[in-house]
């Protein structure tokens, strides 16, 4: 079985091939696995369903032991596709605590980190483009004589 990443891979029902694809993917594709759903308010505001998670975003946990817990993202591990949220800890056998790694699919963004100008510009740009498309679609067709 080849270990290289295949760009021509379309998909498979087999879990082993899905795992292999995710494991061998380069970082620019692994970054796409870190997309997280937006809350209803943010979805209506930015006209997007999901967004790449980053440090500083406020999220709510949807699955697992810490369900309904909200907190800020402290660390995003792109290589292993995990997110670490503040105050979501696990205790080790020696009694010490460490942050618990969470899957991005089990989170929902409820507040964005607005400190990055480039990210906010991209979000508002997409919002303006969708408004323009809606205006063009709603225009009545002109009749020719």
CORPECOR-V750928 format. One record per helix or strand of 3 or more residues. SS is the DSSP state (H for helix, E for strand). FROM is the first residue (numbers start at 1). TO is the last residue. If there is no record, write none. Layout:
SS | FROM | TO
SS | FROM | TO
//
This chain:
H | 15 | 24
H | 27 | 34
E | 35 | 38
H | 40 | 46
E | 50 | 52
E | 58 | 61
E | 70 | 77
E | 82 | 91
E | 97 | 102
H | 104 | 106
E | 107 | 111
H | 117 | 138
//
